Amino acid sequence: MRVVFMGTPAFSVPVLDALTDAGHEIAAVYCQPPRPAGRGKKDRLSPVQARAEALGLEVRHPVSLKSKEAQGEFAALNADVAVVVAYGLILPQAVLDAPTRGCLNIHASLLPRWRGAAPIHRAIMAGDRETGVCIMQMEAGLDTGPVVLRKTVEIGVEETMGELHDRLSALGAAAIVEALDRLDGLVAEPQSEMGVTYAEKIDKAEARVDWARPAVEIDRHIRGLSPFPGAWTVLEDRRIKLLRSRVVEGQGRPGEILQGLRVACGIGAVEVTELQAEGRGRQEAEAFLRGARVPPGTILGEST
């Protein structure tokens, strides 16, 4: 098929690769414009733009698709279908209607659960046992369109958001190729009105660990925000990003170090197994403890 690809972050790159490997013609790639990044605040290409340029594909990054000009340029591509995955712009109805077969979105949840911006984070944080990807026919509503293909996976008991992100990216890439191959025979199923939840964008304020919560919830919080934006706490006035954990036995004052990096919670305890101190790289807990003095009784989350 003749495809317009619309995506921006790393999650979208395997999808672009899968479409090209499957022999589809990429009419153009739409992504977000380069953004200032790093210490020098130089413009940095998005992962999709960098990959598209490496593949020799035409790249477009309009600030908006609301203008008649932008919509005309999109329609002039004469695409059979648009494939959209984490693009970052709302598509006006004129854009949705332009491809002959419409616009297909790859969404990283089992719709209607976790519509919205952060479905992978929210699934882990909520303690979901399974998730997946849906190939959805796009319409004007937020992730409300009918689903043409659904793939389900279990969430590992110690899996982080980053690990699940990569699995779902690969799953979405395989699913969209399958969907395009079978498009004539797929039945679009309207989403149920029952079980709708919204995956709100992660707010920086919610990343700080509240040690008064039960250990099960704190463990999900840590894994659900790892590696980005990263759950964090304070150790002797230093911010520590917590990247991996597990639920363990133990009790004490919330935030109290029981042994090593086993930390008491409101109910039970968690063991932090990977972390990142300010100005440092990621470390396993054992390596961190060799260079830091954290005696039992230390209280995390308190500033001196």
Residue, then its C-alpha position, 0 to 999 in steps of 0.5 A: m500500500r501507499v502509506v503516510f507514516m505519522g509518529t515521533p518518539a522511539f516507540s514509533v521507529p520499529v513500526l516505520d522499519a516494519l512497514t518498509d521491510a514489508g514492502h509498503e511505499i512510504a509516501a511521506v513521514y510526518c513527525q514533530p519538529p526538532r526540539p532544543a535538547g541537551r546542555g547546549k539546547k541545540d535542535r535535536l531530531s526526533p527518533v522517527q525523523a532521524r530514522a526516516e532520513a537514514l532510510g531516504l524518506e521524505v520528512r514533514h513536520p508541520v506545527s499544525l494540520k489545521s490550515k487548508e494548505a497543510q491539509g491540501e499537502f497531506a491529501a495530495l500524497n494520495a495515500d491508501v492509508a495513514v499509519v499513526v503511532a504516538y505522533g503528537l498532533i490532533l488530526p482534523q477530520a479533513v486529514l482523517d478522511a484523506p487516505t482512501r482506507g482512512c487512518l489506522n492508529i497503533h495504541a499501546s493498551l487494550l482499548p477502551r482501557w487506558r485511552g490517552a497519553a500514558p497507557i504503558h505507565r498507567a497499566i503498570m502503576a494500576g497493577d494490570r496483569e495484562t495489556g497489549v496493542c490495538i489497531m484502531q480506525m481513527e475518528a475525531g474522539l480521543d482513542t474512541g475509534p473501532v478496533v480492527l486488531r487486538k494483541t494481548v500480552e501479560i505484564g511481568v511481575e518485575e517488569t518496568m515501563g521501559e521493558l514493556h514499552d519495547r515489547l509493545s513497540a515490537l508487538g505494534a510493528a508486527a500487528i500493523v503489518e498483519a492488519l494491512d495484509r488482512l485489511d479487507g477481511l478485518v471487522a472493525e469492532p466498536q469499543s465498549e462503553m464499559g471499562v473506559t479509563y484514561a491514561e493521563k499524562i504523567d505529572k512531575a509532581e506525582a513522581r515523588v515516592d510517598w513511603a506511607r503507601p503500601a509496598v505493592e503500590i510503591d513497587r508499581h509506582i517505581r516500575g511504572l515510571s522507570p526509566f522516565p520520568g523516574a520515581w524519586t526520593v531524597l537521601e540526605d538532601r540528594r535526589i535519588k531516582l529509583l529504577r527497579s524494585r520488588v516487594v519484600e517482607g519487612q516493617g518499620r517507619p515509612g521510608e526507613i532503611l531496614q537493611g541494604l536498600r530494603v525500605a519500609c512502607g506504610i504496609g510491608a517493604v520494597e527492595v530497591t535493586e537499581l537506582q540513579a543518584e543525581g549526577r551519576g549513571r544508573q547503578e545496581a543497588e550493590a554498587f551504589l551501597r559500596g560507595a554510599r553510607v546508608p545505615p539501617g534507620t536512615i529515613l528516605g524522603e526527609s531533608t536534613 
